Structures are given as C-alpha cells and as structure tokens.
Amino acid sequence: MRLLLAIATSASVLASLASAQSFNIDTGALGTTPDSSYGAASGISGHWNDAGFQPTALPLTTINGAPTCVTITATTVGGIPAGGSAPLIGASFPNDAALYNDFALVPGPAGVTTWTIAGLEPAVYDVYVYSLSPLAGSNSTLMTCLNFTAGSGKYVCGTWTGSGAAALGTAYVVETAVTLTASACTTGVLTFDSGIFGGNPFGAVNGIQIIQRGGGTPAVYCQSGTSGFGCIPVISLSGSFNPPSASIYSSGFVINASNLDGQKQGVFFYSVSGPKALPWCGAAGSLLCVRGPLTRTVTQNTGGAAGVCNGNISIDWNNWISTRTGEMGEPWSAGDHVWVQCWYRDPSTPCSTVTSNLTEGLHFVLEP
C-alpha cells in the first residue's frame, strides 16, 4: 500500500512552513560563526546564531533567517563560565574552524552548564550537540541526557570520552526523532547538561543544531539563488489537503516554486538520501540542497513574461507518486523522508559555469 503525505488544511500547511523551527547555534567567542552554506553533521545549512559562551534568554533566528521567540540560556554552577578559542582546525576548513575553534568552556572539576532552549513548538526534532575542546587532548566533555520539561520525550544519553581523532563536521552527541510535546499553556523546553568527563580540567560546547522534522510539518531550508533578472524564487505549498490517514490519497499535496524568471524551463527533483549544501552558482548564492542520487519529475514551462519574476511551476506530490512505478523511494512507507528542490533555466545568471539556478529546499515526512 502506498503511504502518502497528507496535511489537514491549506492554511495549516502554510502556517507550518512559516513557523518551522530549525536552528543552527554557534557557541563560544562572538563573531566567529560558520557561513550559511555550512550544514555541519546534520547537513541542514542556513543562518547560524552567534550565542556566545553564556547566553541569557537570547532570541534565536531560524535557519531561514526568521526571528522567533525561542531563546537559549546557559547556566553554570560549580565554577566560573568562560569562552575561549584555539586553532584546532586550519584555515583550509574555514567553516569547521568557525564551529570548533571557539567554544563555551565547562569549568572543572565539578562544574556543570545547563543549556536550555525554550519556546519550541511541539514537533519531532533531530538534536546535534558538538563537543570538542581544542585547548588540550586531555579535555573531554560529559553530555547528560536531554530532557523535555514540558511534555514527554525519549533520549538516549550520549558521551564522548575524548579518545580518538576529531572528525570534522561530526557531532559527538546526536539523537534523532525525539518527540517534544507541550501542555495547553506551555511551549516546549529542551535542556541538556555539559560537564567534565572523569578528572579532566575542562569540557566544551562548540555548537548545537536543532532540526525540526516529522509530525507532518514540512520545513523549508537551505537558500535560493538570485537570477540574472534579480528573481529570488520561493518554494511553498498550496491546494486542498487531506487529514492524516492510512487511506491512499491520489492528489492534494501541491508543491509550488514561484517568483521564477518567466518563460523558462523548470523541473522539480527529489532525494530520499538527505539534505546537502553544495554551491551551485556562487555569484548567485544558490546551493544544491538535496543529496544524491536524485530523481527528476516532469519538465515544465514557468509561464509569465520573459524578464519578469512572475513565473511558477507546481507538482502534486501525491499524484506524482501514486501514478508512477519504479521511481526512487518505492515502496513508500510512513516515516519516509523526502527532500525536494526546483531547478530552472537562467541564461542571464552571473555565473559563467552554469546557465541555471535553484530554489531553496523543502523537507517533509510521509504520513500514513
């Protein structure tokens, strides 16, 4: 049986896209964040918040640059908190260096820092915590269980003892598919503790990624390029949506790419392998946001007028997968992840290596 993505109403889908909460957070010395093309271990690129080493109810901005009421706070007991930096990673890896070479110190031997991210909407999240002290090989960090103070959550404690070589772009404490719920009066609060492993003098927190997924909530991520005519395309959803059900839906989940150059060719392509952030046209700022292998859908004309940003194309995802056989991803099952992006012809692009451009990406999870 095919299991297709289904959402309650058009309005609720658009609201979900607008409020999807995914955050990249760099901790430590201020002014040293990775750039927006860097996805670290999660592969989800976008805006990086500059939290410093001891934030106090600092408002966070989503990966798409939208301000929120979500805040991050670090509270240290048993020692004096501090931030630092050290050249662990060289200039040939500038974004890894920006993440790892600055850090929020956890003072030893009995110090513990509690990290609290408050105001999260109820959803399913992947959580990545980066912990590596560049000061000395003897330093290592103990990460205790994440917990969800306003609802239920499941998390397996993770530790990294400091042994072995540091792997660039790798999170040492990772938990996926943790469910955060909330009471009628309270939004979700995520907390975890960082302390000292064994008798080591210091631990460190280099950064955090909180990636919202699942729960029927699509999320726009990555970034669009600017075309030669100055068009910045937008990916969105529209149509009449069905409620989540084990039934088969043959239509109703419509993905749109709008604000495209008029009278050009465009096509949606998708992946089931994960996100990516690979420069496509550097001068235009566009990124390839999905990881291969890729599957193309049907090529379409964007319509509108040539030289004007009024082109658009769309595809009914439910209809596409219910009328095709042998496509990547089959047989589809509840919980399957899909990453979608739109390619379009852009002959006037400022890049000399390509004559095309890309929209931002869209990530969603199939529901029964």
DRENDO-1510 file (C-alpha; in Angstrom, 1 decimal, always signed):
<recs>
REC; n; res; u; v; w
REC; 1; MET; +0.0; +0.0; +0.0 .
REC; 2; ARG; +1.3; +3.5; -0.9 .
REC; 3; LEU; +1.5; +5.8; +2.1 .
REC; 4; LEU; +1.3; +9.5; +1.0 .
REC; 5; LEU; +1.9; +12.7; +2.8 .
REC; 6; ALA; -1.4; +14.3; +3.9 .
REC; 7; ILE; -1.9; +17.6; +5.8 .
REC; 8; ALA; -5.1; +18.9; +7.4 .
REC; 9; THR; -5.8; +22.2; +5.6 .
REC; 10; SER; -4.1; +24.6; +3.2 .
REC; 11; ALA; -3.9; +27.3; +5.8 .
REC; 12; SER; -2.3; +24.9; +8.4 .
REC; 13; VAL; +0.3; +23.8; +5.9 .
REC; 14; LEU; +1.3; +27.4; +5.1 .
REC; 15; ALA; +1.5; +28.2; +8.8 .
REC; 16; SER; +3.7; +25.2; +9.4 .
REC; 17; LEU; +6.1; +26.3; +6.6 .
REC; 18; ALA; +6.2; +29.8; +8.1 .
REC; 19; SER; +6.9; +28.6; +11.6 .
REC; 20; ALA; +9.0; +25.5; +11.1 .
REC; 21; GLN; +11.7; +25.7; +13.8 .
REC; 22; SER; +15.2; +24.6; +12.9 .
REC; 23; PHE; +18.2; +26.3; +14.5 .
REC; 24; ASN; +21.9; +26.4; +14.0 .
REC; 25; ILE; +23.8; +27.7; +17.0 .
REC; 26; ASP; +27.5; +28.5; +17.4 .
REC; 27; THR; +28.7; +28.8; +21.0 .
REC; 28; GLY; +31.9; +30.4; +22.3 .
REC; 29; ALA; +33.7; +33.5; +21.1 .
REC; 30; LEU; +31.4; +36.0; +19.4 .
REC; 31; GLY; +31.8; +36.9; +15.8 .
REC; 32; THR; +33.1; +33.6; +14.5 .
REC; 33; THR; +30.1; +31.8; +13.2 .
REC; 34; PRO; +30.1; +29.5; +10.1 .
REC; 35; ASP; +28.6; +30.9; +7.0 .
REC; 36; SER; +25.1; +30.0; +5.8 .
REC; 37; SER; +26.2; +27.4; +3.4 .
REC; 38; TYR; +27.5; +25.1; +6.2 .
REC; 39; GLY; +25.3; +22.3; +7.3 .
REC; 40; ALA; +27.8; +20.6; +9.8 .
REC; 41; ALA; +26.8; +17.0; +10.7 .
REC; 42; SER; +23.0; +17.4; +10.1 .
REC; 43; GLY; +23.6; +18.7; +6.5 .
REC; 44; ILE; +21.0; +21.4; +7.2 .
REC; 45; SER; +22.6; +24.7; +6.2 .
REC; 46; GLY; +21.3; +28.2; +6.8 .
REC; 47; HIS; +21.7; +31.1; +9.3 .
REC; 48; TRP; +24.0; +30.4; +12.3 .
REC; 49; ASN; +23.1; +32.1; +15.6 .
REC; 50; ASP; +26.0; +33.7; +17.4 .
REC; 51; ALA; +25.2; +32.7; +21.0 .
REC; 52; GLY; +28.5; +33.4; +22.8 .
REC; 53; PHE; +29.6; +31.3; +25.8 .
REC; 54; GLN; +26.9; +32.3; +28.4 .
REC; 55; PRO; +23.7; +33.4; +26.6 .
REC; 56; THR; +20.8; +34.6; +28.8 .
REC; 57; ALA; +17.4; +34.2; +27.1 .
REC; 58; LEU; +19.0; +35.1; +23.8 .
REC; 59; PRO; +16.3; +35.1; +21.0 .
REC; 60; LEU; +17.1; +32.7; +18.2 .
REC; 61; THR; +16.7; +33.1; +14.5 .
REC; 62; THR; +15.7; +30.1; +12.3 .
REC; 63; ILE; +18.0; +28.7; +9.6 .
REC; 64; ASN; +15.9; +30.7; +7.1 .
REC; 65; GLY; +16.7; +34.0; +8.9 .
REC; 66; ALA; +13.3; +34.4; +10.6 .
REC; 67; PRO; +13.3; +35.9; +14.1 .
REC; 68; THR; +11.4; +33.8; +16.8 .
REC; 69; CYS; +10.5; +33.9; +20.4 .
REC; 70; VAL; +12.7; +30.7; +21.0 .
REC; 71; THR; +15.5; +31.5; +23.4 .
REC; 72; ILE; +18.8; +29.9; +24.5 .
REC; 73; THR; +20.2; +30.2; +28.1 .
REC; 74; ALA; +23.4; +28.7; +29.6 .
REC; 75; THR; +23.6; +28.4; +33.4 .
REC; 76; THR; +26.8; +27.2; +35.0 .
REC; 77; VAL; +27.1; +26.0; +38.6 .
REC; 78; GLY; +30.3; +24.8; +40.4 .
REC; 79; GLY; +32.7; +27.0; +38.5 .
REC; 80; ILE; +33.1; +30.2; +36.6 .
REC; 81; PRO; +31.9; +30.0; +33.0 .
REC; 82; ALA; +34.2; +31.3; +30.2 .
REC; 83; GLY; +34.7; +31.2; +26.5 .
REC; 84; GLY; +37.8; +30.6; +24.5 .
REC; 85; SER; +39.3; +29.8; +21.2 .
REC; 86; ALA; +42.2; +27.8; +19.9 .
REC; 87; PRO; +43.4; +26.9; +16.3 .
REC; 88; LEU; +42.5; +23.2; +16.3 .
REC; 89; ILE; +41.3; +23.3; +12.7 .
REC; 90; GLY; +43.2; +25.1; +10.0 .
REC; 91; ALA; +42.1; +27.8; +7.5 .
REC; 92; SER; +41.6; +25.2; +4.7 .
REC; 93; PHE; +38.4; +24.2; +6.5 .
REC; 94; PRO; +37.0; +27.6; +7.4 .
REC; 95; ASN; +33.5; +26.6; +8.4 .
REC; 96; ASP; +34.7; +23.6; +10.5 .
REC; 97; ALA; +37.2; +26.0; +12.1 .
REC; 98; ALA; +34.4; +28.5; +12.8 .
REC; 99; LEU; +32.4; +25.9; +14.6 .
REC; 100; TYR; +35.1; +24.0; +16.5 .
REC; 101; ASN; +37.8; +26.6; +17.2 .
REC; 102; ASP; +35.7; +28.6; +19.6 .
REC; 103; PHE; +33.8; +27.1; +22.5 .
REC; 104; ALA; +32.0; +27.7; +25.7 .
REC; 105; LEU; +34.2; +26.2; +28.5 .
REC; 106; VAL; +32.8; +24.0; +31.2 .
REC; 107; PRO; +35.0; +24.6; +34.2 .
REC; 108; GLY; +36.2; +21.6; +36.2 .
REC; 109; PRO; +36.3; +19.6; +38.2 .
REC; 110; ALA; +32.7; +19.9; +39.4 .
REC; 111; GLY; +31.3; +22.5; +37.1 .
REC; 112; VAL; +28.1; +21.8; +35.1 .
REC; 113; THR; +26.5; +24.0; +32.5 .
REC; 114; THR; +22.8; +23.5; +31.8 .
REC; 115; TRP; +21.7; +24.6; +28.3 .
REC; 116; THR; +18.1; +25.5; +27.9 .
REC; 117; ILE; +16.3; +26.2; +24.6 .
REC; 118; ALA; +12.8; +27.4; +25.5 .
REC; 119; GLY; +9.7; +28.2; +23.3 .
REC; 120; LEU; +10.0; +25.4; +20.8 .
REC; 121; GLU; +6.8; +24.3; +19.1 .
REC; 122; PRO; +5.6; +20.7; +19.7 .
REC; 123; ALA; +7.2; +18.6; +16.9 .
REC; 124; VAL; +9.8; +15.9; +16.2 .
REC; 125; TYR; +13.4; +17.1; +16.3 .
REC; 126; ASP; +16.9; +15.9; +15.5 .
REC; 127; VAL; +19.4; +17.3; +18.0 .
REC; 128; TYR; +23.1; +17.6; +17.4 .
REC; 129; VAL; +25.5; +18.8; +20.1 .
REC; 130; TYR; +29.1; +19.5; +19.2 .
REC; 131; SER; +31.6; +19.0; +22.0 .
REC; 132; LEU; +35.3; +19.2; +21.4 .
REC; 133; SER; +37.9; +21.2; +23.4 .
REC; 134; PRO; +40.8; +22.5; +21.3 .
REC; 135; LEU; +42.8; +23.5; +24.3 .
REC; 136; ALA; +44.3; +20.1; +25.2 .
REC; 137; GLY; +43.8; +16.5; +24.2 .
REC; 138; SER; +43.2; +15.6; +27.9 .
REC; 139; ASN; +40.0; +17.7; +28.0 .
REC; 140; SER; +36.7; +15.9; +27.4 .
REC; 141; THR; +33.1; +16.6; +28.0 .
REC; 142; LEU; +30.3; +14.5; +29.5 .
REC; 143; MET; +26.9; +15.2; +28.0 .
REC; 144; THR; +24.0; +14.0; +30.1 .
REC; 145; CYS; +20.5; +13.1; +28.9 .
REC; 146; LEU; +18.4; +15.7; +27.1 .
REC; 147; ASN; +15.1; +16.1; +28.8 .
REC; 148; PHE; +11.8; +17.7; +27.8 .
REC; 149; THR; +10.4; +19.7; +30.8 .
REC; 150; ALA; +7.0; +20.5; +29.2 .
REC; 151; GLY; +5.8; +17.2; +27.9 .
REC; 152; SER; +7.2; +13.8; +27.0 .
REC; 153; GLY; +10.4; +12.9; +25.3 .
REC; 154; LYS; +12.7; +10.0; +24.8 .
REC; 155; TYR; +16.5; +10.4; +24.7 .
REC; 156; VAL; +19.4; +8.0; +25.0 .
REC; 157; CYS; +22.3; +9.5; +26.9 .
REC; 158; GLY; +25.4; +10.0; +24.8 .
REC; 159; THR; +29.0; +10.6; +25.9 .
REC; 160; TRP; +32.3; +11.2; +24.1 .
REC; 161; THR; +35.4; +10.5; +26.2 .
REC; 162; GLY; +37.9; +12.5; +24.2 .
REC; 163; SER; +39.6; +9.4; +22.7 .
REC; 164; GLY; +40.3; +9.2; +19.0 .
REC; 165; ALA; +40.8; +11.8; +16.4 .
REC; 166; ALA; +38.4; +14.7; +16.0 .
REC; 167; ALA; +36.3; +14.2; +12.9 .
REC; 168; LEU; +35.5; +17.3; +11.0 .
REC; 169; GLY; +31.8; +18.1; +10.8 .
REC; 170; THR; +30.8; +15.3; +13.2 .
REC; 171; ALA; +28.6; +15.6; +16.2 .
REC; 172; TYR; +29.7; +13.7; +19.2 .
REC; 173; VAL; +26.3; +13.6; +20.8 .
REC; 174; VAL; +23.4; +13.0; +18.4 .
REC; 175; GLU; +19.8; +11.9; +18.9 .
REC; 176; THR; +17.3; +11.7; +16.2 .
REC; 177; ALA; +13.5; +11.6; +16.2 .
REC; 178; VAL; +13.0; +12.9; +19.7 .
REC; 179; THR; +9.4; +14.0; +20.2 .
REC; 180; LEU; +8.7; +17.2; +22.1 .
REC; 181; THR; +5.1; +17.8; +23.2 .
REC; 182; ALA; +3.6; +20.7; +25.2 .
REC; 183; SER; +0.8; +21.3; +27.6 .
REC; 184; ALA; -2.1; +23.6; +26.7 .
REC; 185; CYS; -0.3; +26.5; +28.3 .
REC; 186; THR; +3.4; +25.9; +27.8 .
REC; 187; THR; +5.6; +25.6; +24.8 .
REC; 188; GLY; +8.4; +23.0; +24.7 .
REC; 189; VAL; +11.6; +23.4; +26.6 .
REC; 190; LEU; +14.7; +21.4; +25.7 .
REC; 191; THR; +17.6; +21.1; +28.2 .
REC; 192; PHE; +20.8; +19.2; +28.5 .
REC; 193; ASP; +23.9; +19.3; +30.7 .
REC; 194; SER; +27.5; +19.5; +29.8 .
REC; 195; GLY; +30.1; +18.6; +32.4 .
REC; 196; ILE; +33.5; +17.1; +32.9 .
REC; 197; PHE; +34.4; +13.6; +31.9 .
REC; 198; GLY; +36.4; +11.9; +34.7 .
REC; 199; GLY; +39.1; +14.1; +36.2 .
REC; 200; ASN; +39.8; +16.3; +33.2 .
REC; 201; PRO; +40.1; +20.0; +33.9 .
REC; 202; PHE; +37.7; +21.3; +31.2 .
REC; 203; GLY; +35.0; +20.4; +28.8 .
REC; 204; ALA; +33.5; +22.4; +26.0 .
REC; 205; VAL; +30.4; +23.0; +23.9 .
REC; 206; ASN; +31.1; +24.2; +20.3 .
REC; 207; GLY; +27.6; +24.4; +18.9 .
REC; 208; ILE; +24.1; +22.9; +18.7 .
REC; 209; GLN; +21.8; +22.1; +15.9 .
REC; 210; ILE; +18.0; +21.6; +16.5 .
REC; 211; ILE; +16.4; +20.4; +13.3 .
REC; 212; GLN; +12.6; +20.1; +13.2 .
REC; 213; ARG; +11.2; +17.2; +11.2 .
REC; 214; GLY; +8.3; +14.8; +11.1 .
REC; 215; GLY; +4.9; +15.2; +12.6 .
REC; 216; GLY; +3.5; +16.2; +9.2 .
REC; 217; THR; +5.3; +19.6; +9.4 .
REC; 218; PRO; +7.1; +20.4; +6.2 .
REC; 219; ALA; +10.1; +22.7; +6.5 .
REC; 220; VAL; +11.8; +25.0; +4.0 .
REC; 221; TYR; +15.6; +25.0; +4.4 .
REC; 222; CYS; +18.8; +25.9; +2.5 .
REC; 223; GLN; +18.7; +29.0; +0.3 .
REC; 224; SER; +17.6; +30.1; -3.2 .
REC; 225; GLY; +19.8; +31.8; -5.7 .
REC; 226; THR; +19.2; +35.2; -7.3 .
REC; 227; SER; +18.6; +35.0; -11.0 .
REC; 228; GLY; +20.2; +37.3; -13.6 .
REC; 229; PHE; +16.9; +39.3; -13.6 .
REC; 230; GLY; +17.0; +39.6; -9.8 .
REC; 231; CYS; +14.4; +37.0; -9.1 .
REC; 232; ILE; +14.6; +35.2; -5.8 .
REC; 233; PRO; +12.3; +32.1; -6.0 .
REC; 234; VAL; +10.2; +30.8; -3.2 .
REC; 235; ILE; +9.1; +27.2; -2.5 .
REC; 236; SER; +5.7; +26.7; -0.9 .
REC; 237; LEU; +2.6; +24.5; -0.6 .
REC; 238; SER; -1.0; +25.0; -1.7 .
REC; 239; GLY; -4.1; +23.1; -2.5 .
REC; 240; SER; -6.7; +21.2; -0.7 .
REC; 241; PHE; -5.2; +18.8; +1.8 .
REC; 242; ASN; -6.5; +15.6; +3.4 .
REC; 243; PRO; -6.1; +14.8; +7.1 .
REC; 244; PRO; -3.5; +12.2; +8.1 .
REC; 245; SER; -5.0; +8.7; +7.4 .
REC; 246; ALA; -4.0; +5.2; +6.4 .
REC; 247; SER; -6.0; +5.7; +3.2 .
REC; 248; ILE; -4.4; +6.3; -0.2 .
REC; 249; TYR; -4.6; +9.8; -1.5 .
REC; 250; SER; -4.2; +10.4; -5.2 .
REC; 251; SER; -3.9; +14.1; -5.0 .
REC; 252; GLY; -3.8; +17.1; -2.7 .
REC; 253; PHE; -0.2; +17.8; -1.7 .
REC; 254; VAL; +0.9; +20.5; -4.1 .
REC; 255; ILE; +4.5; +21.9; -4.1 .
REC; 256; ASN; +5.0; +25.3; -5.8 .
REC; 257; ALA; +8.0; +27.2; -7.0 .
REC; 258; SER; +7.1; +30.8; -7.6 .
REC; 259; ASN; +8.9; +34.1; -8.3 .
REC; 260; LEU; +10.8; +32.4; -11.0 .
REC; 261; ASP; +12.0; +34.0; -14.3 .
REC; 262; GLY; +9.2; +34.0; -16.7 .
REC; 263; GLN; +9.1; +31.8; -19.9 .
REC; 264; LYS; +11.9; +29.5; -18.8 .
REC; 265; GLN; +12.0; +25.7; -18.3 .
REC; 266; GLY; +11.9; +24.3; -14.8 .
REC; 267; VAL; +11.7; +20.9; -13.1 .
REC; 268; PHE; +11.4; +19.6; -9.5 .
REC; 269; PHE; +13.8; +16.9; -8.4 .
REC; 270; TYR; +13.9; +14.9; -5.1 .
REC; 271; SER; +16.0; +12.7; -3.0 .
REC; 272; VAL; +15.4; +10.2; -0.2 .
REC; 273; SER; +19.1; +10.3; +0.9 .
REC; 274; GLY; +19.2; +13.5; +2.9 .
REC; 275; PRO; +19.9; +17.3; +2.6 .
REC; 276; LYS; +23.1; +18.9; +1.3 .
REC; 277; ALA; +24.6; +22.4; +0.9 .
REC; 278; LEU; +26.8; +22.3; -2.2 .
REC; 279; PRO; +27.5; +25.6; -4.0 .
REC; 280; TRP; +25.7; +25.6; -7.4 .
REC; 281; CYS; +26.2; +29.2; -8.6 .
REC; 282; GLY; +28.4; +31.1; -6.2 .
REC; 283; ALA; +27.8; +34.5; -7.7 .
REC; 284; ALA; +24.0; +33.9; -7.5 .
REC; 285; GLY; +24.2; +32.5; -4.0 .
REC; 286; SER; +22.4; +29.2; -4.9 .
REC; 287; LEU; +23.0; +25.9; -3.4 .
REC; 288; LEU; +22.3; +22.3; -4.3 .
REC; 289; CYS; +20.2; +21.4; -1.2 .
REC; 290; VAL; +19.5; +17.7; -1.7 .
REC; 291; ARG; +21.9; +14.8; -1.6 .
REC; 292; GLY; +22.1; +12.4; -4.5 .
REC; 293; PRO; +21.0; +10.1; -6.0 .
REC; 294; LEU; +18.3; +12.4; -7.4 .
REC; 295; THR; +15.1; +11.8; -9.4 .
REC; 296; ARG; +13.6; +14.3; -11.8 .
REC; 297; THR; +9.9; +15.0; -12.3 .
REC; 298; VAL; +8.3; +16.4; -15.4 .
REC; 299; THR; +9.9; +19.5; -17.1 .
REC; 300; GLN; +7.6; +22.5; -17.2 .
REC; 301; ASN; +7.4; +26.0; -18.6 .
REC; 302; THR; +7.4; +28.7; -15.9 .
REC; 303; GLY; +4.8; +30.8; -17.8 .
REC; 304; GLY; +4.6; +34.5; -17.1 .
REC; 305; ALA; +6.6; +37.1; -19.1 .
REC; 306; ALA; +10.2; +36.9; -20.1 .
REC; 307; GLY; +12.5; +39.1; -18.0 .
REC; 308; VAL; +9.9; +39.3; -15.2 .
REC; 309; CYS; +9.8; +37.4; -11.9 .
REC; 310; ASN; +6.2; +36.1; -12.4 .
REC; 311; GLY; +7.0; +32.5; -13.5 .
REC; 312; ASN; +5.9; +29.5; -11.5 .
REC; 313; ILE; +5.7; +25.7; -11.7 .
REC; 314; SER; +4.0; +23.2; -9.4 .
REC; 315; ILE; +3.6; +19.5; -8.9 .
REC; 316; ASP; +1.0; +17.5; -6.9 .
REC; 317; TRP; +3.3; +15.1; -5.0 .
REC; 318; ASN; +0.6; +12.7; -4.0 .
REC; 319; ASN; -0.5; +12.4; -7.7 .
REC; 320; TRP; +3.1; +12.0; -8.8 .
REC; 321; ILE; +4.0; +9.1; -6.6 .
REC; 322; SER; +0.5; +7.4; -7.0 .
REC; 323; THR; +0.8; +7.4; -10.8 .
REC; 324; ARG; +4.4; +6.3; -11.2 .
REC; 325; THR; +6.1; +3.0; -10.9 .
REC; 326; GLY; +9.8; +2.2; -10.4 .
REC; 327; GLU; +10.7; +5.6; -9.1 .
REC; 328; MET; +13.3; +6.1; -6.4 .
REC; 329; GLY; +11.7; +5.7; -2.9 .
REC; 330; GLU; +9.3; +3.0; -3.8 .
REC; 331; PRO; +7.7; +1.2; -2.0 .
REC; 332; TRP; +6.9; +4.3; +0.1 .
REC; 333; SER; +6.2; +3.9; +3.9 .
REC; 334; ALA; +5.1; +6.0; +6.7 .
REC; 335; GLY; +8.1; +7.9; +8.2 .
REC; 336; ASP; +10.0; +8.1; +4.9 .
REC; 337; HIS; +11.8; +11.4; +4.4 .
REC; 338; VAL; +11.8; +13.4; +1.2 .
REC; 339; TRP; +13.9; +16.4; +0.1 .
REC; 340; VAL; +12.7; +18.4; -2.9 .
REC; 341; GLN; +14.2; +21.3; -4.8 .
REC; 342; CYS; +13.4; +23.1; -8.1 .
REC; 343; TRP; +15.9; +23.7; -11.0 .
REC; 344; TYR; +15.2; +26.3; -13.6 .
REC; 345; ARG; +16.9; +27.7; -16.7 .
REC; 346; ASP; +18.7; +31.0; -16.1 .
REC; 347; PRO; +20.7; +32.1; -19.1 .
REC; 348; SER; +21.5; +35.5; -17.7 .
REC; 349; THR; +22.9; +34.1; -14.4 .
REC; 350; PRO; +26.1; +35.9; -13.2 .
REC; 351; CYS; +27.8; +32.5; -13.1 .
REC; 352; SER; +30.0; +31.5; -16.1 .
REC; 353; THR; +30.0; +27.8; -15.2 .
REC; 354; VAL; +26.2; +27.2; -15.3 .
REC; 355; THR; +23.2; +28.6; -17.1 .
REC; 356; SER; +20.6; +27.6; -14.5 .
REC; 357; ASN; +19.6; +28.3; -10.9 .
REC; 358; LEU; +18.0; +26.6; -7.9 .
REC; 359; THR; +15.3; +27.4; -5.4 .
REC; 360; GLU; +15.5; +26.6; -1.7 .
REC; 361; GLY; +14.8; +23.1; -0.5 .
REC; 362; LEU; +11.7; +21.5; +1.0 .
REC; 363; HIS; +11.8; +18.6; +3.5 .
REC; 364; PHE; +8.8; +16.5; +4.6 .
REC; 365; VAL; +8.0; +13.2; +6.1 .
REC; 366; LEU; +5.4; +10.7; +4.7 .
REC; 367; GLU; +2.4; +10.1; +6.9 .
REC; 368; PRO; +0.2; +7.0; +6.9 .
</recs>
